Amino acid sequence: MTAPTAPAKAFLLTEKKDRIDFLFNPAELTITKANTWNAAENKGGNAPELRFQAGQSGTLALSITLDTTATGEDVTDYTNKLLDLLKVDSSLPGSDKQRNKARPPWVEFHWGKLHSFKAIVERLQLKFTYFASNGMPLRAKADLALKQYKDEGKPLLQNPTSHTPTLHTVHRLGFGETLDRVAARHYADATRWRLIAAANGVVDPIGLAPGTLLVIPELPVRRRG
């Protein structure tokens, strides 16, 4: 029996080739693209003829969960990396210290073979939702809005292969809950717990703490023939 393949983790690749890995994959992605059209005057008509002016920058919106309750790390170690993407970097191309000219870096969103356009982080909202007894943040939700940096004549989101990426959901482990129960809930088959363990790199399934977030990979489709 072939061991299940762990799902690819999403990440951001910065202009300087620094990689910011997500702790958990986003549940959904939202792409927005609009064009600007102007209406020419059409006296006596029911509607004017629209004339194309220009395309507007596309946007990619996503929400991710950052959770370090399993390791006890400060989650701001991860949120600060996202905040740095909004800071001006005078070492980037086009910067001029004498003219006080600089900009933040552009980034690319990657998820396995799926990747996005070059974009700047237009907006970042962080919400801290869980803390240790000493006040250290352990869990946060990050809402990201990426805006197209320039027109490269490529799709806003592209996959070089003809295959559709496998979708995954996230499950928070409850008190007294075990991997076989989680598998029974999501797959109606408790014996599938090994698939969940492999997807999350779980070595000791009995030692999982309540509150742990688990990626639940979608079952592969079996093809006939």
C-alpha positions, 0 to 999 in steps of 0.5 A, spaced: 500 500 500 502 506 497 503 511 503 498 517 502 502 524 500 502 530 504 498 536 501 502 541 499 503 547 504 501 554 501 507 560 502 508 567 499 515 568 495 517 575 496 521 579 491 528 577 495 526 570 494 524 569 501 519 564 503 514 565 508 510 559 509 503 558 512 502 554 518 495 552 514 492 552 507 487 557 506 480 554 505 478 559 499 481 564 495 477 570 492 480 573 485 477 580 483 478 583 476 475 589 473 475 594 467 474 601 466 469 603 461 466 610 459 459 611 456 459 616 450 453 621 449 447 618 445 442 623 445 435 620 443 437 613 444 436 608 450 443 606 452 450 609 450 455 605 447 461 603 452 468 605 450 473 601 453 478 605 457 483 601 461 484 594 465 484 595 473 489 591 477 487 584 479 486 582 487 487 576 490 484 575 497 485 570 502 484 568 510 489 564 513 490 561 520 496 561 524 496 557 530 502 555 535 498 552 541 502 545 539 509 548 540 508 554 545 511 559 540 509 566 540 505 566 534 507 574 532 514 570 530 509 569 524 505 575 523 511 579 524 513 576 517 507 578 514 507 585 517 514 586 514 511 586 507 508 592 508 514 596 510 518 600 505 525 597 503 530 602 500 534 596 498 529 594 492 530 596 485 528 603 483 529 606 490 533 613 491 535 615 498 537 622 496 530 623 493 526 619 499 524 614 494 522 607 496 517 602 496 515 595 499 516 588 496 512 585 491 510 577 493 507 571 489 502 566 492 504 559 491 500 553 493 503 546 490 503 548 482 498 553 483 501 560 483 499 567 482 501 574 479 506 579 482 502 583 487 503 588 493 500 587 499 494 592 499 491 590 506 493 586 512 488 585 518 490 581 524 486 578 529 489 575 535 484 570 538 488 565 543 493 567 548 497 563 553 496 565 561 502 570 560 499 574 555 503 571 549 499 570 543 498 563 540 493 564 535 491 569 530 487 570 523 490 573 517 486 576 512 490 578 506 489 582 500 494 582 494 493 587 489 497 586 482 503 589 481 504 590 474 501 587 467 505 581 465 500 578 460 499 572 464 492 569 468 491 572 475 492 565 478 495 559 474 496 552 474 501 549 469 498 542 469 491 540 467 489 537 474 485 541 479 488 542 486 486 537 491 482 541 496 483 541 504 479 543 510 481 544 517 479 541 523 480 543 530 481 537 535 476 537 541 477 534 548 477 526 548 477 526 540 482 521 537 484 521 529 480 515 528 474 519 530 476 525 526 476 520 520 470 517 521 466 524 522 470 526 515 470 520 511 465 516 514 471 511 515 475 510 522 480 506 518 482 513 514 486 516 520 493 514 517 491 519 511 490 525 516 496 523 520 501 523 514 498 530 512 499 533 518 506 530 520 503 526 526 508 521 529 504 520 536 497 520 534 495 519 542 499 525 544 495 530 540 493 536 544 486 538 544 485 545 540 490 542 535 488 544 528 489 538 523 488 539 515 483 534 512 485 532 505 480 530 500 480 523 498 483 522 492 478 520 486 479 513 484 479 512 476 476 506 472 480 503 467 
